[in-house]
């Protein structure tokens, strides 16, 4: 079954370019296009896509607000932000709004396709350039908060009520690994990995893996 895509981009040439890239992929189908945030929300409700490729700089409400509204509607679609903006404010705002991934417009076609497939499976995806920004933010937070030093990481775990194993799993969630990949990395079963992820989401009081990753990064848990 094809992954249904809604393209949200106000620049016609960029949207057409994406359309050309994606129509060559057998398991991906573009079911709609929107050129502003309001239309994106309406089309998301109407078309029920699997993945929404969302620009940030849109007329009317921006892509971050559109993402928040879509998530508030409890739609099944995962949002992949596709933008040229790489500042920390937009990155964390988009992820906090519920975006499952963040990829830059300079990404190759193969990276775009890989990111769509990943977030369709619920795996968080960060463009390598964005990951560097996030990592820098984590390092700055670590330097500012000596209570969460690498010599005593148990304090961070205690703050969220996480076990040592759950802290390991949380770190892998932040890396963008799926349950299957976590199981392989930690030499555990997929069922056990899934159980750990479920427990982490409950303890962090979040709804999905992306929110867990954002919380972990903001609170210096990883």
N, C-alpha and C positions, 0 to 999 in steps of 0.2 A: 504494500500500500504506500502511495506517495505521501511525502510530507507536504502539507498544505501551507503555503507561504502568503502572507500579506506584506506587500512592500509599502513602506511609508517614507516618502522622500519627496521634497518639494522641487528639487532640480530635475527637470525632465530628462536631460541627457544622462545623469547618474542613474535615474530609475530605469531608463532604457538599457543602459549598460548592464545593470543587475539582471534585468529580465533576460538579456541575451546569454549571460553566464549561466543562469539557473535553468533555462529551458533546455540546455544541453545535458542536464543531469537526470538520469532515469528515475530516481526515487524522490525527486523534488518537483512540485507543481505550484506555480504562482496562481493563486485564486483571486487576487484582487490587488489594487493599487490605490493609495491615498496620498494626497499632496499637502495635507494639513492635519493637525492633531485632532480636531473635532471629528473630522471624517474618519480618521483612523479608529477612534473609539466606536463609532457607529458601524463601520465595516467589520470590526472585530466581533461585535455582537451578531451581526447579520451572517457572516461567513464562517465563524468559528474555526479560524485557522489553527494549525499546530504551532507555527512559529511566526512571530511578527518581527520583520526587519525594520527597526525604528531609528530614524534620524532624530537628533536632538533639536537642531535649529529649524523649527517649523513655524509657519504662520499661525496666528491665533495662540492656542495653548501649545507649549513646546513638547518635545518627545518625552521628557521626564514626567510632566503632568499627565500626558496621555497614557503613559505606562502605569502611573498610579491609578488612574480612573479605570483602566482595563483590569488591573489586579483587584480593585475594589468590587468589580462586578463578578469576581470569582470565576472568570473564564478560564478555560483549560490552556489557552495559548501561553507559550513561553516567549518572552521578549528578548530579542538580540539587538542591542543598541549598535548602530552602524553610523559612525560619525568621524569627523576630523578633530574633534575636541579631545584633548588629552590632559586637561587640568584636574586636579584632585577633587575640586568641588563638584564638577559634573560627573566624574566617575562614581564617587560615593553617593551622590544624589540619585543617580540612575539605578545603582544597585540597591540602595535603600528603598526606592520606589517599587522594586520588584523585578527588575531586569535580571535575566538569568545569565546573560553574557554581554560582553563589551568588546567590539572589534573596530579597528580603525579603517577608514576608507582607502588607505593605501595597501590593505591586505590583498594577497593574491587570490585568484579564483579558488584555488585548492583550499586555502585557509578559510575562505567564506563558506564553502561547502562543508568542510570539516566542522566548523563552529555550529552551523545549522543542524547537522546530524547530532552533534554532542548535546546541544541544549534541548533538542527534541526528545532526548532520552532523560532529560532532567539534570544533566551534568553541567555545572557552571563552567563558563568559558571566558578567559581573559586574554586579549591580544597580548603578545609578548611585551610590546611597548607599554601597555597599561599595567601589566604585572610588575614592571620595574617601578612605576609610580606608586603602586600599592605597597611594594616591598620597602620603598624609601619611607613611606608613611609609617609602616610598621616599625622600622628601625628608629625613626624619630620618636615614636611613642615609647619604645623600649628604653631609649636613653633618658627620657623625661620621667619615667616611672621605675625607680629602682626596686620597688616592691615586686616587680615581675621580672627579676633578673634571671638569666639562664642558670645561675647557680641554685636557684630555688624556684623552679617552675610550679611546684605544687601549690603555691599561693594562688596563682592564676586559675589552676584547676579547681581549687577549693572554692573560689569566688563563684564559679558557675556550677559547682557540685559535680564536676566531671571526674571520672576515674582516669588513671594513667592511660589505659587502653583507649578510652574515649578521646582523650587529648591527642593520641596518635591518629585516630580516625579523623578527628576534626582537622588536624594539619593536612591530611590527605584530601579532605573535602575542599579546603582552601586551595590546594594545588589543582583542583578540578577533576579528581579521579572519580570514576563511577564505582558503584558497589562491587562490581566484578573485579575492577582494578585494585580496589582497596583489599578485597579478599586475597588476591594474588600477592600483593605487596606484603601483607601481614601474615600470610600462610594460615588463613582462616577460611571458613566456608562463606558462600555468598549470603546464606541465611543469617549467619552471625554478623557479617558486615552490615546487613540491612537492619538488624536489631540494634546494633551500636548507633547507626545513623538515626534511627527512630528515637532512641533514648536521648541522643544529643539534641535533637530538635525540641523534645519536650523540656529538657533541662534549661535550654537557652530561651524557651518561650518564643520560638519562631515557627513559621509555617513550612519553610522549604530549605533546601541545601544552600541556596544563594544567600538567603538571609542569615543562615548560620555562619557562612564564610565572612559576610560583612560584619556581623557581631564579633566574630573571633578577631578580625583585623582591627576593628575599632577599640576593642577592650584589651588588646595586647595579649590575647590568649595563645597565640601561635607566634 
